[in-house]
């Protein structure tokens, strides 16, 4: 366990149970979300590679335009 996590847990232990549970729920949801994205990306690596190759082909063919964040 990292020193930062140990400090955070030590501080949380001093909180009322309701606040501890609320923080624990947020942490667990974040971990589950991160696992979901990891699984999604691992299943879609080939698709992402094909999309990237297609985008580069369009770029090299001059079929793209510069993105202007002000016009989004």
mmCIF file of the N, C-alpha and C atoms, coordinates in Angstrom:
data_MODEL
# 
_entry.id   MODEL 
# 
loop_
_atom_site.group_PDB 
_atom_site.id 
_atom_site.type_symbol 
_atom_site.label_atom_id 
_atom_site.label_alt_id 
_atom_site.label_comp_id 
_atom_site.label_asym_id 
_atom_site.label_entity_id 
_atom_site.label_seq_id 
_atom_site.pdbx_PDB_ins_code 
_atom_site.Cartn_x 
_atom_site.Cartn_y 
_atom_site.Cartn_z 
_atom_site.occupancy 
_atom_site.B_iso_or_equiv 
_atom_site.pdbx_formal_charge 
_atom_site.auth_seq_id 
_atom_site.auth_comp_id 
_atom_site.auth_asym_id 
_atom_site.auth_atom_id 
_atom_site.pdbx_PDB_model_num 
ATOM 1   N N  . UNK A 1 1  ? 0.850   -1.168 0.000   1.00 0.00 ? 1  UNK A N  1 
ATOM 2   C CA . UNK A 1 1  ? 0.000   0.000  0.000   1.00 0.00 ? 1  UNK A CA 1 
ATOM 3   C C  . UNK A 1 1  ? 0.897   1.232  0.000   1.00 0.00 ? 1  UNK A C  1 
ATOM 4   N N  . UNK A 1 2  ? 0.503   2.230  -0.757  1.00 0.00 ? 2  UNK A N  1 
ATOM 5   C CA . UNK A 1 2  ? 1.320   3.433  -0.829  1.00 0.00 ? 2  UNK A CA 1 
ATOM 6   C C  . UNK A 1 2  ? 1.145   4.282  0.426   1.00 0.00 ? 2  UNK A C  1 
ATOM 7   N N  . UNK A 1 3  ? 2.112   5.155  0.632   1.00 0.00 ? 3  UNK A N  1 
ATOM 8   C CA . UNK A 1 3  ? 2.064   6.044  1.798   1.00 0.00 ? 3  UNK A CA 1 
ATOM 9   C C  . UNK A 1 3  ? 0.857   6.980  1.716   1.00 0.00 ? 3  UNK A C  1 
ATOM 10  N N  . UNK A 1 4  ? 0.561   7.455  0.517   1.00 0.00 ? 4  UNK A N  1 
ATOM 11  C CA . UNK A 1 4  ? -0.575  8.360  0.345   1.00 0.00 ? 4  UNK A CA 1 
ATOM 12  C C  . UNK A 1 4  ? -1.889  7.661  0.685   1.00 0.00 ? 4  UNK A C  1 
ATOM 13  N N  . UNK A 1 5  ? -2.048  6.433  0.222   1.00 0.00 ? 5  UNK A N  1 
ATOM 14  C CA . UNK A 1 5  ? -3.264  5.679  0.522   1.00 0.00 ? 5  UNK A CA 1 
ATOM 15  C C  . UNK A 1 5  ? -3.366  5.392  2.012   1.00 0.00 ? 5  UNK A C  1 
ATOM 16  N N  . UNK A 1 6  ? -2.250  5.063  2.636   1.00 0.00 ? 6  UNK A N  1 
ATOM 17  C CA . UNK A 1 6  ? -2.254  4.826  4.083   1.00 0.00 ? 6  UNK A CA 1 
ATOM 18  C C  . UNK A 1 6  ? -2.698  6.082  4.842   1.00 0.00 ? 6  UNK A C  1 
ATOM 19  N N  . UNK A 1 7  ? -2.208  7.250  4.406   1.00 0.00 ? 7  UNK A N  1 
ATOM 20  C CA . UNK A 1 7  ? -2.616  8.512  5.053   1.00 0.00 ? 7  UNK A CA 1 
ATOM 21  C C  . UNK A 1 7  ? -4.107  8.767  4.872   1.00 0.00 ? 7  UNK A C  1 
ATOM 22  N N  . UNK A 1 8  ? -4.600  8.520  3.670   1.00 0.00 ? 8  UNK A N  1 
ATOM 23  C CA . UNK A 1 8  ? -6.024  8.732  3.388   1.00 0.00 ? 8  UNK A CA 1 
ATOM 24  C C  . UNK A 1 8  ? -6.887  7.812  4.240   1.00 0.00 ? 8  UNK A C  1 
ATOM 25  N N  . UNK A 1 9  ? -6.498  6.560  4.352   1.00 0.00 ? 9  UNK A N  1 
ATOM 26  C CA . UNK A 1 9  ? -7.259  5.604  5.149   1.00 0.00 ? 9  UNK A CA 1 
ATOM 27  C C  . UNK A 1 9  ? -7.225  5.993  6.624   1.00 0.00 ? 9  UNK A C  1 
ATOM 28  N N  . UNK A 1 10 ? -6.075  6.426  7.097   1.00 0.00 ? 10 UNK A N  1 
ATOM 29  C CA . UNK A 1 10 ? -5.967  6.858  8.494   1.00 0.00 ? 10 UNK A CA 1 
ATOM 30  C C  . UNK A 1 10 ? -6.915  8.018  8.776   1.00 0.00 ? 10 UNK A C  1 
ATOM 31  N N  . UNK A 1 11 ? -6.994  8.958  7.860   1.00 0.00 ? 11 UNK A N  1 
ATOM 32  C CA . UNK A 1 11 ? -7.912  10.088 8.042   1.00 0.00 ? 11 UNK A CA 1 
ATOM 33  C C  . UNK A 1 11 ? -9.369  9.642  7.972   1.00 0.00 ? 11 UNK A C  1 
ATOM 34  N N  . UNK A 1 12 ? -9.659  8.721  7.071   1.00 0.00 ? 12 UNK A N  1 
ATOM 35  C CA . UNK A 1 12 ? -11.034 8.245  6.938   1.00 0.00 ? 12 UNK A CA 1 
ATOM 36  C C  . UNK A 1 12 ? -11.499 7.480  8.171   1.00 0.00 ? 12 UNK A C  1 
ATOM 37  N N  . UNK A 1 13 ? -10.586 6.781  8.828   1.00 0.00 ? 13 UNK A N  1 
ATOM 38  C CA . UNK A 1 13 ? -10.958 6.009  10.012  1.00 0.00 ? 13 UNK A CA 1 
ATOM 39  C C  . UNK A 1 13 ? -11.488 6.895  11.130  1.00 0.00 ? 13 UNK A C  1 
ATOM 40  N N  . UNK A 1 14 ? -11.130 8.161  11.105  1.00 0.00 ? 14 UNK A N  1 
ATOM 41  C CA . UNK A 1 14 ? -11.583 9.082  12.146  1.00 0.00 ? 14 UNK A CA 1 
ATOM 42  C C  . UNK A 1 14 ? -12.962 9.665  11.831  1.00 0.00 ? 14 UNK A C  1 
ATOM 43  N N  . UNK A 1 15 ? -13.463 9.418  10.637  1.00 0.00 ? 15 UNK A N  1 
ATOM 44  C CA . UNK A 1 15 ? -14.763 9.959  10.237  1.00 0.00 ? 15 UNK A CA 1 
ATOM 45  C C  . UNK A 1 15 ? -15.898 9.096  10.770  1.00 0.00 ? 15 UNK A C  1 
ATOM 46  N N  . UNK A 1 16 ? -17.098 9.662  10.867  1.00 0.00 ? 16 UNK A N  1 
ATOM 47  C CA . UNK A 1 16 ? -18.271 8.861  11.247  1.00 0.00 ? 16 UNK A CA 1 
ATOM 48  C C  . UNK A 1 16 ? -18.512 7.756  10.211  1.00 0.00 ? 16 UNK A C  1 
ATOM 49  N N  . UNK A 1 17 ? -19.179 6.682  10.647  1.00 0.00 ? 17 UNK A N  1 
ATOM 50  C CA . UNK A 1 17 ? -19.394 5.525  9.769   1.00 0.00 ? 17 UNK A CA 1 
ATOM 51  C C  . UNK A 1 17 ? -20.089 5.895  8.461   1.00 0.00 ? 17 UNK A C  1 
ATOM 52  N N  . UNK A 1 18 ? -21.056 6.777  8.536   1.00 0.00 ? 18 UNK A N  1 
ATOM 53  C CA . UNK A 1 18 ? -21.782 7.165  7.323   1.00 0.00 ? 18 UNK A CA 1 
ATOM 54  C C  . UNK A 1 18 ? -20.872 7.804  6.287   1.00 0.00 ? 18 UNK A C  1 
ATOM 55  N N  . UNK A 1 19 ? -19.973 8.661  6.743   1.00 0.00 ? 19 UNK A N  1 
ATOM 56  C CA . UNK A 1 19 ? -19.025 9.295  5.828   1.00 0.00 ? 19 UNK A CA 1 
ATOM 57  C C  . UNK A 1 19 ? -18.016 8.280  5.300   1.00 0.00 ? 19 UNK A C  1 
ATOM 58  N N  . UNK A 1 20 ? -17.593 7.345  6.149   1.00 0.00 ? 20 UNK A N  1 
ATOM 59  C CA . UNK A 1 20 ? -16.682 6.298  5.700   1.00 0.00 ? 20 UNK A CA 1 
ATOM 60  C C  . UNK A 1 20 ? -17.335 5.479  4.591   1.00 0.00 ? 20 UNK A C  1 
ATOM 61  N N  . UNK A 1 21 ? -18.605 5.112  4.807   1.00 0.00 ? 21 UNK A N  1 
ATOM 62  C CA . UNK A 1 21 ? -19.316 4.327  3.796   1.00 0.00 ? 21 UNK A CA 1 
ATOM 63  C C  . UNK A 1 21 ? -19.476 5.108  2.499   1.00 0.00 ? 21 UNK A C  1 
ATOM 64  N N  . UNK A 1 22 ? -19.739 6.399  2.594   1.00 0.00 ? 22 UNK A N  1 
ATOM 65  C CA . UNK A 1 22 ? -19.898 7.218  1.394   1.00 0.00 ? 22 UNK A CA 1 
ATOM 66  C C  . UNK A 1 22 ? -18.596 7.264  0.594   1.00 0.00 ? 22 UNK A C  1 
ATOM 67  N N  . UNK A 1 23 ? -17.497 7.462  1.291   1.00 0.00 ? 23 UNK A N  1 
ATOM 68  C CA . UNK A 1 23 ? -16.191 7.503  0.618   1.00 0.00 ? 23 UNK A CA 1 
ATOM 69  C C  . UNK A 1 23 ? -15.856 6.127  0.042   1.00 0.00 ? 23 UNK A C  1 
ATOM 70  N N  . UNK A 1 24 ? -16.128 5.084  0.794   1.00 0.00 ? 24 UNK A N  1 
ATOM 71  C CA . UNK A 1 24 ? -15.862 3.726  0.312   1.00 0.00 ? 24 UNK A CA 1 
ATOM 72  C C  . UNK A 1 24 ? -16.678 3.433  -0.944  1.00 0.00 ? 24 UNK A C  1 
ATOM 73  N N  . UNK A 1 25 ? -17.917 3.888  -0.991  1.00 0.00 ? 25 UNK A N  1 
ATOM 74  C CA . UNK A 1 25 ? -18.763 3.687  -2.169  1.00 0.00 ? 25 UNK A CA 1 
ATOM 75  C C  . UNK A 1 25 ? -18.179 4.377  -3.392  1.00 0.00 ? 25 UNK A C  1 
ATOM 76  N N  . UNK A 1 26 ? -17.671 5.577  -3.202  1.00 0.00 ? 26 UNK A N  1 
ATOM 77  C CA . UNK A 1 26 ? -17.059 6.315  -4.312  1.00 0.00 ? 26 UNK A CA 1 
ATOM 78  C C  . UNK A 1 26 ? -15.811 5.581  -4.804  1.00 0.00 ? 26 UNK A C  1 
ATOM 79  N N  . UNK A 1 27 ? -14.990 5.132  -3.889  1.00 0.00 ? 27 UNK A N  1 
ATOM 80  C CA . UNK A 1 27 ? -13.766 4.426  -4.263  1.00 0.00 ? 27 UNK A CA 1 
ATOM 81  C C  . UNK A 1 27 ? -14.094 3.133  -5.007  1.00 0.00 ? 27 UNK A C  1 
ATOM 82  N N  . UNK A 1 28 ? -15.040 2.360  -4.482  1.00 0.00 ? 28 UNK A N  1 
ATOM 83  C CA . UNK A 1 28 ? -15.416 1.104  -5.136  1.00 0.00 ? 28 UNK A CA 1 
ATOM 84  C C  . UNK A 1 28 ? -15.999 1.349  -6.521  1.00 0.00 ? 28 UNK A C  1 
ATOM 85  N N  . UNK A 1 29 ? -16.825 2.373  -6.657  1.00 0.00 ? 29 UNK A N  1 
ATOM 86  C CA . UNK A 1 29 ? -17.402 2.700  -7.965  1.00 0.00 ? 29 UNK A CA 1 
ATOM 87  C C  . UNK A 1 29 ? -16.307 3.095  -8.948  1.00 0.00 ? 29 UNK A C  1 
ATOM 88  N N  . UNK A 1 30 ? -15.323 3.846  -8.487  1.00 0.00 ? 30 UNK A N  1 
ATOM 89  C CA . UNK A 1 30 ? -14.214 4.260  -9.345  1.00 0.00 ? 30 UNK A CA 1 
ATOM 90  C C  . UNK A 1 30 ? -13.401 3.054  -9.803  1.00 0.00 ? 30 UNK A C  1 
ATOM 91  N N  . UNK A 1 31 ? -13.145 2.122  -8.898  1.00 0.00 ? 31 UNK A N  1 
ATOM 92  C CA . UNK A 1 31 ? -12.395 0.914  -9.257  1.00 0.00 ? 31 UNK A CA 1 
ATOM 93  C C  . UNK A 1 31 ? -13.173 0.082  -10.272 1.00 0.00 ? 31 UNK A C  1 
ATOM 94  N N  . UNK A 1 32 ? -14.476 -0.085 -10.045 1.00 0.00 ? 32 UNK A N  1 
ATOM 95  C CA . UNK A 1 32 ? -15.313 -0.843 -10.985 1.00 0.00 ? 32 UNK A CA 1 
ATOM 96  C C  . UNK A 1 32 ? -15.352 -0.175 -12.350 1.00 0.00 ? 32 UNK A C  1 
ATOM 97  N N  . UNK A 1 33 ? -15.456 1.147  -12.372 1.00 0.00 ? 33 UNK A N  1 
ATOM 98  C CA . UNK A 1 33 ? -15.470 1.887  -13.630 1.00 0.00 ? 33 UNK A CA 1 
ATOM 99  C C  . UNK A 1 33 ? -14.156 1.716  -14.374 1.00 0.00 ? 33 UNK A C  1 
ATOM 100 N N  . UNK A 1 34 ? -13.059 1.784  -13.657 1.00 0.00 ? 34 UNK A N  1 
ATOM 101 C CA . UNK A 1 34 ? -11.735 1.623  -14.258 1.00 0.00 ? 34 UNK A CA 1 
ATOM 102 C C  . UNK A 1 34 ? -11.582 0.213  -14.848 1.00 0.00 ? 34 UNK A C  1 
ATOM 103 N N  . UNK A 1 35 ? -12.076 -0.798 -14.124 1.00 0.00 ? 35 UNK A N  1 
ATOM 104 C CA . UNK A 1 35 ? -12.019 -2.173 -14.629 1.00 0.00 ? 35 UNK A CA 1 
ATOM 105 C C  . UNK A 1 35 ? -12.862 -2.316 -15.890 1.00 0.00 ? 35 UNK A C  1 
ATOM 106 N N  . UNK A 1 36 ? -14.028 -1.662 -15.901 1.00 0.00 ? 36 UNK A N  1 
ATOM 107 C CA . UNK A 1 36 ? -14.904 -1.711 -17.075 1.00 0.00 ? 36 UNK A CA 1 
ATOM 108 C C  . UNK A 1 36 ? -14.187 -1.135 -18.298 1.00 0.00 ? 36 UNK A C  1 
ATOM 109 N N  . UNK A 1 37 ? -13.549 0.040  -18.139 1.00 0.00 ? 37 UNK A N  1 
ATOM 110 C CA . UNK A 1 37 ? -12.845 0.656  -19.259 1.00 0.00 ? 37 UNK A CA 1 
ATOM 111 C C  . UNK A 1 37 ? -11.663 -0.198 -19.701 1.00 0.00 ? 37 UNK A C  1 
ATOM 112 N N  . UNK A 1 38 ? -10.931 -0.775 -18.757 1.00 0.00 ? 38 UNK A N  1 
ATOM 113 C CA . UNK A 1 38 ? -9.805  -1.644 -19.112 1.00 0.00 ? 38 UNK A CA 1 
ATOM 114 C C  . UNK A 1 38 ? -10.285 -2.825 -19.952 1.00 0.00 ? 38 UNK A C  1 
ATOM 115 N N  . UNK A 1 39 ? -11.390 -3.435 -19.530 1.00 0.00 ? 39 UNK A N  1 
ATOM 116 C CA . UNK A 1 39 ? -11.944 -4.567 -20.279 1.00 0.00 ? 39 UNK A CA 1 
ATOM 117 C C  . UNK A 1 39 ? -12.426 -4.135 -21.659 1.00 0.00 ? 39 UNK A C  1 
ATOM 118 N N  . UNK A 1 40 ? -13.094 -2.994 -21.728 1.00 0.00 ? 40 UNK A N  1 
ATOM 119 C CA . UNK A 1 40 ? -13.600 -2.493 -23.006 1.00 0.00 ? 40 UNK A CA 1 
ATOM 120 C C  . UNK A 1 40 ? -12.462 -2.220 -23.976 1.00 0.00 ? 40 UNK A C  1 
ATOM 121 N N  . UNK A 1 41 ? -11.407 -1.561 -23.498 1.00 0.00 ? 41 UNK A N  1 
ATOM 122 C CA . UNK A 1 41 ? -10.283 -1.259 -24.375 1.00 0.00 ? 41 UNK A CA 1 
ATOM 123 C C  . UNK A 1 41 ? -9.542  -2.518 -24.789 1.00 0.00 ? 41 UNK A C  1 
ATOM 124 N N  . UNK A 1 42 ? -9.425  -3.481 -23.904 1.00 0.00 ? 42 UNK A N  1 
ATOM 125 C CA . UNK A 1 42 ? -8.706  -4.701 -24.264 1.00 0.00 ? 42 UNK A CA 1 
ATOM 126 C C  . UNK A 1 42 ? -9.469  -5.500 -25.323 1.00 0.00 ? 42 UNK A C  1 
ATOM 127 N N  . UNK A 1 43 ? -10.803 -5.437 -25.293 1.00 0.00 ? 43 UNK A N  1 
ATOM 128 C CA . UNK A 1 43 ? -11.612 -6.136 -26.295 1.00 0.00 ? 43 UNK A CA 1 
ATOM 129 C C  . UNK A 1 43 ? -11.643 -5.390 -27.623 1.00 0.00 ? 43 UNK A C  1 
ATOM 130 N N  . UNK A 1 44 ? -11.357 -4.097 -27.619 1.00 0.00 ? 44 UNK A N  1 
ATOM 131 C CA . UNK A 1 44 ? -11.509 -3.307 -28.839 1.00 0.00 ? 44 UNK A CA 1 
ATOM 132 C C  . UNK A 1 44 ? -10.185 -2.850 -29.440 1.00 0.00 ? 44 UNK A C  1 
ATOM 133 N N  . UNK A 1 45 ? -9.086  -3.457 -29.040 1.00 0.00 ? 45 UNK A N  1 
ATOM 134 C CA . UNK A 1 45 ? -7.772  -3.022 -29.524 1.00 0.00 ? 45 UNK A CA 1 
ATOM 135 C C  . UNK A 1 45 ? -7.678  -3.095 -31.048 1.00 0.00 ? 45 UNK A C  1 
ATOM 136 N N  . UNK A 1 46 ? -8.165  -4.161 -31.649 1.00 0.00 ? 46 UNK A N  1 
ATOM 137 C CA . UNK A 1 46 ? -8.098  -4.298 -33.110 1.00 0.00 ? 46 UNK A CA 1 
ATOM 138 C C  . UNK A 1 46 ? -8.937  -3.228 -33.796 1.00 0.00 ? 46 UNK A C  1 
ATOM 139 N N  . UNK A 1 47 ? -10.120 -2.982 -33.281 1.00 0.00 ? 47 UNK A N  1 
ATOM 140 C CA . UNK A 1 47 ? -10.996 -1.961 -33.860 1.00 0.00 ? 47 UNK A CA 1 
ATOM 141 C C  . UNK A 1 47 ? -10.362 -0.586 -33.749 1.00 0.00 ? 47 UNK A C  1 
ATOM 142 N N  . UNK A 1 48 ? -9.786  -0.281 -32.586 1.00 0.00 ? 48 UNK A N  1 
ATOM 143 C CA . UNK A 1 48 ? -9.133  1.016  -32.404 1.00 0.00 ? 48 UNK A CA 1 
ATOM 144 C C  . UNK A 1 48 ? -7.946  1.165  -33.350 1.00 0.00 ? 48 UNK A C  1 
ATOM 145 N N  . UNK A 1 49 ? -7.190  0.102  -33.545 1.00 0.00 ? 49 UNK A N  1 
ATOM 146 C CA . UNK A 1 49 ? -6.046  0.145  -34.464 1.00 0.00 ? 49 UNK A CA 1 
ATOM 147 C C  . UNK A 1 49 ? -6.525  0.389  -35.894 1.00 0.00 ? 49 UNK A C  1 
ATOM 148 N N  . UNK A 1 50 ? -7.628  -0.249 -36.298 1.00 0.00 ? 50 UNK A N  1 
ATOM 149 C CA . UNK A 1 50 ? -8.168  -0.043 -37.642 1.00 0.00 ? 50 UNK A CA 1 
ATOM 150 C C  . UNK A 1 50 ? -8.660  1.395  -37.820 1.00 0.00 ? 50 UNK A C  1 
ATOM 151 N N  . UNK A 1 51 ? -9.318  1.933  -36.802 1.00 0.00 ? 51 UNK A N  1 
ATOM 152 C CA . UNK A 1 51 ? -9.786  3.316  -36.873 1.00 0.00 ? 51 UNK A CA 1 
ATOM 153 C C  . UNK A 1 51 ? -8.613  4.286  -36.963 1.00 0.00 ? 51 UNK A C  1 
ATOM 154 N N  . UNK A 1 52 ? -7.569  4.032  -36.203 1.00 0.00 ? 52 UNK A N  1 
ATOM 155 C CA . UNK A 1 52 ? -6.386  4.890  -36.243 1.00 0.00 ? 52 UNK A CA 1 
ATOM 156 C C  . UNK A 1 52 ? -5.729  4.833  -37.618 1.00 0.00 ? 52 UNK A C  1 
ATOM 157 N N  . UNK A 1 53 ? -5.610  3.649  -38.182 1.00 0.00 ? 53 UNK A N  1 
ATOM 158 C CA . UNK A 1 53 ? -5.008  3.504  -39.507 1.00 0.00 ? 53 UNK A CA 1 
ATOM 159 C C  . UNK A 1 53 ? -5.842  4.228  -40.554 1.00 0.00 ? 53 UNK A C  1 
ATOM 160 N N  . UNK A 1 54 ? -7.153  4.113  -40.444 1.00 0.00 ? 54 UNK A N  1 
ATOM 161 C CA . UNK A 1 54 ? -8.049  4.803  -41.375 1.00 0.00 ? 54 UNK A CA 1 
ATOM 162 C C  . UNK A 1 54 ? -7.904  6.317  -41.259 1.00 0.00 ? 54 UNK A C  1 
ATOM 163 N N  . UNK A 1 55 ? -7.815  6.801  -40.025 1.00 0.00 ? 55 UNK A N  1 
ATOM 164 C CA . UNK A 1 55 ? -7.654  8.242  -39.806 1.00 0.00 ? 55 UNK A CA 1 
ATOM 165 C C  . UNK A 1 55 ? -6.331  8.733  -40.389 1.00 0.00 ? 55 UNK A C  1 
ATOM 166 N N  . UNK A 1 56 ? -5.275  7.971  -40.225 1.00 0.00 ? 56 UNK A N  1 
ATOM 167 C CA . UNK A 1 56 ? -3.975  8.372  -40.766 1.00 0.00 ? 56 UNK A CA 1 
ATOM 168 C C  . UNK A 1 56 ? -3.992  8.356  -42.295 1.00 0.00 ? 56 UNK A C  1 
ATOM 169 N N  . UNK A 1 57 ? -4.686  7.400  -42.883 1.00 0.00 ? 57 UNK A N  1 
ATOM 170 C CA . UNK A 1 57 ? -4.809  7.347  -44.342 1.00 0.00 ? 57 UNK A CA 1 
ATOM 171 C C  . UNK A 1 57 ? -5.516  8.600  -44.849 1.00 0.00 ? 57 UNK A C  1 
ATOM 172 N N  . UNK A 1 58 ? -6.607  8.968  -44.177 1.00 0.00 ? 58 UNK A N  1 
ATOM 173 C CA . UNK A 1 58 ? -7.332  10.186 -44.552 1.00 0.00 ? 58 UNK A CA 1 
ATOM 174 C C  . UNK A 1 58 ? -6.446  11.417 -44.375 1.00 0.00 ? 58 UNK A C  1 
ATOM 175 N N  . UNK A 1 59 ? -5.690  11.459 -43.298 1.00 0.00 ? 59 UNK A N  1 
ATOM 176 C CA . UNK A 1 59 ? -4.794  12.598 -43.040 1.00 0.00 ? 59 UNK A CA 1 
ATOM 177 C C  . UNK A 1 59 ? -3.751  12.729 -44.149 1.00 0.00 ? 59 UNK A C  1 
ATOM 178 N N  . UNK A 1 60 ? -3.102  11.622 -44.501 1.00 0.00 ? 60 UNK A N  1 
ATOM 179 C CA . UNK A 1 60 ? -2.056  11.654 -45.529 1.00 0.00 ? 60 UNK A CA 1 
ATOM 180 C C  . UNK A 1 60 ? -2.624  11.954 -46.915 1.00 0.00 ? 60 UNK A C  1 
ATOM 181 N N  . UNK A 1 61 ? -3.909  11.662 -47.113 1.00 0.00 ? 61 UNK A N  1 
ATOM 182 C CA . UNK A 1 61 ? -4.562  11.952 -48.395 1.00 0.00 ? 61 UNK A CA 1 
ATOM 183 C C  . UNK A 1 61 ? -5.111  13.373 -48.434 1.00 0.00 ? 61 UNK A C  1 
ATOM 184 N N  . UNK A 1 62 ? -4.912  14.134 -47.349 1.00 0.00 ? 62 UNK A N  1 
ATOM 185 C CA . UNK A 1 62 ? -5.390  15.513 -47.316 1.00 0.00 ? 62 UNK A CA 1 
ATOM 186 C C  . UNK A 1 62 ? -6.889  15.632 -47.124 1.00 0.00 ? 62 UNK A C  1 
ATOM 187 N N  . UNK A 1 63 ? -7.499  14.617 -46.567 1.00 0.00 ? 63 UNK A N  1 
ATOM 188 C CA . UNK A 1 63 ? -8.953  14.598 -46.400 1.00 0.00 ? 63 UNK A CA 1 
ATOM 189 C C  . UNK A 1 63 ? -9.393  15.012 -44.998 1.00 0.00 ? 63 UNK A C  1 
ATOM 190 N N  . UNK A 1 64 ? -8.515  15.633 -44.246 1.00 0.00 ? 64 UNK A N  1 
ATOM 191 C CA . UNK A 1 64 ? -8.858  16.069 -42.902 1.00 0.00 ? 64 UNK A CA 1 
ATOM 192 C C  . UNK A 1 64 ? -8.710  17.574 -42.822 1.00 0.00 ? 64 UNK A C  1 
ATOM 193 N N  . UNK A 1 65 ? -9.236  18.126 -41.764 1.00 0.00 ? 65 UNK A N  1 
ATOM 194 C CA . UNK A 1 65 ? -9.081  19.570 -41.539 1.00 0.00 ? 65 UNK A CA 1 
ATOM 195 C C  . UNK A 1 65 ? -8.683  19.816 -40.097 1.00 0.00 ? 65 UNK A C  1 
ATOM 196 N N  . UNK A 1 66 ? -8.045  20.945 -39.892 1.00 0.00 ? 66 UNK A N  1 
ATOM 197 C CA . UNK A 1 66 ? -7.583  21.307 -38.566 1.00 0.00 ? 66 UNK A CA 1 
ATOM 198 C C  . UNK A 1 66 ? -8.792  21.541 -37.650 1.00 0.00 ? 66 UNK A C  1 
ATOM 199 N N  . UNK A 1 67 ? -8.692  21.047 -36.426 1.00 0.00 ? 67 UNK A N  1 
ATOM 200 C CA . UNK A 1 67 ? -9.762  21.227 -35.449 1.00 0.00 ? 67 UNK A CA 1 
ATOM 201 C C  . UNK A 1 67 ? -9.631  22.579 -34.782 1.00 0.00 ? 67 UNK A C  1 
ATOM 202 N N  . UNK A 1 68 ? -10.722 23.322 -34.766 1.00 0.00 ? 68 UNK A N  1 
ATOM 203 C CA . UNK A 1 68 ? -10.753 24.619 -34.103 1.00 0.00 ? 68 UNK A CA 1 
ATOM 204 C C  . UNK A 1 68 ? -11.693 24.500 -32.896 1.00 0.00 ? 68 UNK A C  1 
ATOM 205 N N  . UNK A 1 69 ? -11.139 24.430 -31.684 1.00 0.00 ? 69 UNK A N  1 
ATOM 206 C CA . UNK A 1 69 ? -11.984 24.264 -30.502 1.00 0.00 ? 69 UNK A CA 1 
ATOM 207 C C  . UNK A 1 69 ? -13.024 25.374 -30.348 1.00 0.00 ? 69 UNK A C  1 
ATOM 208 N N  . UNK A 1 70 ? -12.774 26.526 -30.914 1.00 0.00 ? 70 UNK A N  1 
ATOM 209 C CA . UNK A 1 70 ? -13.715 27.648 -30.808 1.00 0.00 ? 70 UNK A CA 1 
ATOM 210 C C  . UNK A 1 70 ? -14.997 27.404 -31.599 1.00 0.00 ? 70 UNK A C  1 
ATOM 211 N N  . UNK A 1 71 ? -14.956 26.484 -32.552 1.00 0.00 ? 71 UNK A N  1 
ATOM 212 C CA . UNK A 1 71 ? -16.134 26.231 -33.386 1.00 0.00 ? 71 UNK A CA 1 
ATOM 213 C C  . UNK A 1 71 ? -16.881 24.963 -32.987 1.00 0.00 ? 71 UNK A C  1 
ATOM 214 N N  . UNK A 1 72 ? -16.475 24.334 -31.936 1.00 0.00 ? 72 UNK A N  1 
ATOM 215 C CA . UNK A 1 72 ? -17.152 23.107 -31.491 1.00 0.00 ? 72 UNK A CA 1 
ATOM 216 C C  . UNK A 1 72 ? -18.481 23.432 -30.857 1.00 0.00 ? 72 UNK A C  1 
# 
